[in-house]
Structures are given as structure tokens and as C-alpha cells.
């Protein structure tokens, strides 16, 4: 499950988006982090939607 995408708050009040153990982006507001997470999930599902 190394491709699990998650959003975690940091001590400075911002949010970080992770894929597995890797940091993808940090320093975001909660809304930005959730939108980024959603866009990654949509990209991951795109091949399945296209029948690939």
C-alpha cells in the first residue's frame, strides 16, 4: 500500500500531502491539500475510466 495518499496537519498549522512515505507537497492550507489529494485520486482513476 505504498500508493496510499493522505493529508496530515503539521505543527505550524499547514498541511502536508503524502504518497506512502514520500512527501508530495507541504505548506498548504487544508482546502488546498484536500483539493490536491482529490486531483491525485482522479488522475489515478482516469485509466480505469478510459477502459485501459
Secondary structure, 3 states (H helix, E strand, C coil): CCCCEEEEECCCCCEEEEECCEEEEEEECHHHHHHHHHHHHHHHHHHHHCCC
